[in-house]
Structures are given as structure tokens and as C-alpha cells.
Amino acid sequence: MMSFEKEINEYERLRATYQAEVIDKMEREEYRQFNEVLFSTHSCAIEGNSFSVDDTRELKEKGLGMIPAGKTLYEAFEMLDHFQAYEYVLDHIDHPLDEEFLKEVNRRVTLHTIAYRAPDATPGQYTTTDMAAGDTVFGDHGQLVARVPQLLASTERAIVAAAAHPMVLAARFHGFYEYLHPFRDGNGRTGRLLSNYILLRMHHPLLIIPATSRQEYIAALRMIRTEATDEHLVSFFFKEAMRRMTDELAQKESNTQRFKMFLF
């Protein structure tokens, strides 16, 4: 099993700079809302939502009174539900990772949309039927759901003990969780929220998987099934985390320097 020492060292050097130059210099609520819009946009886009970052920001500011042109009411409700789930996670970051927490996150993620996807399902309740997604037929739902408490308990122990680097822990949890696929809908959004809950609880920045990396993300998840390893997913998590921090640091530096030429 890979130790990811190189990735950890590079990530930690970058994280220290990002913390000092971006997070610590921004008002806490401003940074929280910045993350909420970006994360919600991309996490929902991975599932097919067509809202842009600007669309999401407008919905966040104005609510259903201003649905962007060309967007569906379903997409708007999906985004609003994601806001609620995101805010719940951040407001309960010290809550143990248990079934109560998991089910509440999924309930909020799917509250106003599950009726369209699975009319007989209840938000926040485990699936009562076998599941499939993309080219993957998941295992017997009863057996998979029965394993959820063990995954949550072992991950909670690892968080408390700091038994692995937070990014490794978040990625490995995510891979296991997605293959348990315990809910009728919202497993991807719920899984990405919980991976970030792990990172935030362990004082690391939010990981945002951009919609443009969707195919690579799905391929990394698929390799858990086809190659019996989650190393590709862990590497992908590190890469995307570092890409985000690098891009935002460069953007800040560029925007700081850009207008110097206009000063007299």
C-alpha cells in the first residue's frame, strides 16, 4: 500500500501557504460562503446539474424568486437542498460520524428532489432495493447497508486517533462509502459532503472536485472495483486539493498585481 509521502509533503507545504494567504486573510463567513457556492455548483454538476457558479451565487442570494434563465425548478431545488446540507455539516462539524449524522445529511441533500427520482423513497432512509449507477451494479443492498455502521465507526476512530493523513482518510472513506451506496438517491453528493466533513473536522481546507474532472473522478472510483485498490482515488484527491489551492493563490497574486500599472 502506498504511503503517499511525496504527495503529503507537497500538499502540506502548499496548505501552509494557502492557510496564511487565503483563509487567514478572509473574513470567516466570507470564506464559508465562497466555498458553499463553489462546492455546491461542482458537486451538483457532477450529477448533471447545469447551474454555473454565477447561477448558483444568484440562487444563493435571491432564492427561488430569481431562478436563472434556462434552468429548471428541479435543478434549483437540488441546489437549495445542497446549501442546506452543506450548512448543516459546517454547523455540526464536531458531531461524531454516525448513522444519525449520515442520514440527516442525506435527508437534506434529497429533501425536495427524491420524489422525482424515487417516488417511493424517503429522504434520509436507507435503500430497500438493489442499486446501479453508470456501468456499476452494486451488491446486495441489505448486506451493503449492514456494513455502513462499521464503516462509520472505524472512520470515527481513525479521525479521533489521527490514524492517517486527513486527505488519505477522506479519500478512502469516500471510496468505501460510494460502493456501499446505501441511499436511493444523493449518494455522490452525500459522500462528497462527508469526505469534506472529515477534512474540515481535521482542520484542512475543503476539497472541491470540479465538474471538468468528472470523468477522472469516476474512473478513480471505478478502479476500486476493477483493480481492487483505492490508491488512484487517494492520488486524485491530493491532486485536486493541490490544484485548487495553487489556482486560488495564483489568482490572488494576479489580482493583487494586475492594477499596479494604473496607479499614478
N, C-alpha and C positions, 0 to 999 in steps of 0.2 A: 504494500500500500504506500502510495506517495506521501512524502512528508510536507510537500508544498513549501519548503523552507525559502526558496528563492522568491516565490510569489508573496509569502508573508512579509519578508524583509522589504520588498519593493512597495507593497501595499502600506506597510506601517510608516515608511518614510513619507509617502505621499499623503497619508492620513494626517500626520502631524502638521504638514503644511496646510492642508485643506481646513483642518480644525482652526488653526491660527488665523488664516487669511480669509476664510469664508464664513464658517459657522460662528466663531467668536466675535466677528465684526458686524454681524447682522442681529437685529433685534429678534428675540426668540420666536415671537408669534409670526413675524415676517418670514422667517426661515421655515417655520412649520407650514404655513400656507403655501409657500413656494413649492415645498415638497409635495403637499397634498395635490396641487393641480398637476404637477409633472407626473407623479406616481399614478394618480387616478387615470390620467389620459393614456399612459402607456400600458398599464395593466389591463385596462378595458379594451384597448386597441388590439392587444394580443388575442383577445376573444372575439374580435370582429367589429368593435365599436369604431365609428368613423369620426368621432369628435377630435378636433385638433386641440393643441394646447390653448390657443386663443378661445376656441369654443368652450372648453372646459372652464377656463377662467371666467368667461362671461356667465356661464351657468352658475358657477360658484357665487358670483357677485349678485346676480339678479334672479336666480331661481327659475322656476317654470314660467315666470312672466316673460322670459326672453329666451325661448329655445332658438338656437342659431338656425338660419335658413338652410333647408335641405336635410335637417336632422330629424330623426323620428322621436316620438314620445317615448318609445321603448328605450332608445339609447340614452335619452335624458334621465329616465328613471334609473337605468343601470348605473349611470354616473353619480346621481344623487345618493343611491344606495352605497356606492363605494366611498363617497365622502363620509357617510355615517359610520361605516365600518372602520375606516381609517382613523376617524376621530375617537371612536371607542377604543381602538388599540392604543393610541397615544395617551388617552386619559386613564388607561388601566395597565400601563407598562410594567407595573410591579405585581400584577396578578399572576399567580402560578399558571404554567402551561398545562391546563387540564381540560376535561371534556366540557365543563361549563363554559370556559373561555372560548374554546374552539367552536362550539355550537352557537354561541352568541355572535361571534364574528361572521360565521356563515349565514346566520339568520339575517343580519344586517346587510350583507352582501347581496342577498337574493330576495329581500323582503317584497319589493314591488315588481319583480320580473319573473319569479319562478312559475307563476301561474301560466305564463306564455310558453315556457319550456316544458314544464311537467305539471299539468293541472291538478294531478292527484297528490303532489308532494307538498310538504310543509317546510317552510324556511327554517333552517337550523336543525332539522331532523335527519338522521342517517337514512341512506337509501334502503329501500325494501326490494330492490331489483338489481340484477347484474347490470354492469355499465360497460360502455365502449366509447372511445374518443379517437378520432383520426384513424390510424391503422392499428390501434391497440384495443384488444378485448381484455378487459381487466378480469381478475379472478372472481371466484365465488364471493358475492357481496357479503354474505353472512360471516365467512371466515375472515375477510379483509376488515370489516367493521370491528370484529372481535379483537383485532390486533391494534386498533387505534389507542386504547388506554396504555398499552405497553410502550408504544412509540412516544406518546406524550410524557409518560413518567420517566423514561430513560433520557429524553431530551431535557426535561426539567432538572434531573440530577446533573446532567452534563453542564447546563447553564450555571447552576449553583456552584459546582466544583470547578468551573472554568476548565473543563477537561480537554477542550480542543480550542483552536483559534475560532473566534466567533463566525468568520466567513465560512470556514470548513463546516462548522456545526450547522449554520443556516442552510448551506447547500445540501448537506447530507440529510437533514430533516426534510427539506423540500423534495428530494428525490424519493425518499420513502413515502412521504405523505401522498404525493401525486399518484403513486402506484397503489396505495390503499383506496384512493378515490371514494371517500366514504359518503359523499352527498350527491343528490340528484343533479345539482347544478352549483356552479360557483366554486368548484374545487381549485381551479387555477388561481382565481383572484384571492380566495381564502388562503391558499398555500403561499402565495407571494406576500400577503399581509403578515402571515405568521413567521415567515423567514425574516422579514424586516422587524417584526416584534423581537425576535431573538437578537438581531443586530442592535437595535435601539436599547433593549434591556441591558446589553453588554457594552453600551456606550460607544457604538460605532455608527457611522452615517448610514442613511437609508440607501439601499440598493435599488436602482431603477433599471429594469430591463427594457430598453427601447423597442418600440414596435418594429424597427428596422432589423433587430436581431432575433426576430421571432423564429425564423427557420433554424438558426443555430441553436437557440434555446430548446426548441422541440427536439432537434437532433441529439442534443446532450442528454435530454430526458430519455429519449428512445434507446440510447446506448446502455442505460441501466438494464434494459430488457435484453438487448441483443448481445452485449458484451459482458454483462454481469459486473459492471463497475460504475461507480458514480464519480470517478476521477475527472471525467470530461465535464460534468456539471460543476464540480468544485472549481476547476480551472476557468470555466465560463463565468462563474460568479466573481472570481477575482478580476478577470479581465474587464467585465462590465463595471465593476466598482471603481477600478482604476481609471477606466476611460472616462467615466462621469466626472471624477474629481479633477483629472487632467484638463478636460474640456472646460469646466467651470472656472478653474484657476486661470487658464489661458484667456477665457472670455473676460474675466475681471481685469486682468493685466491689460488686455487690448482696449477695453473701455476706459481704463484709467489714463492710458497714454494717448488715445485717439484725438482728444480735443486740445492737447497742449499746443498744437500748431495755431490755434485760433486765439491764443492769449497774447495780448499786446503789452 
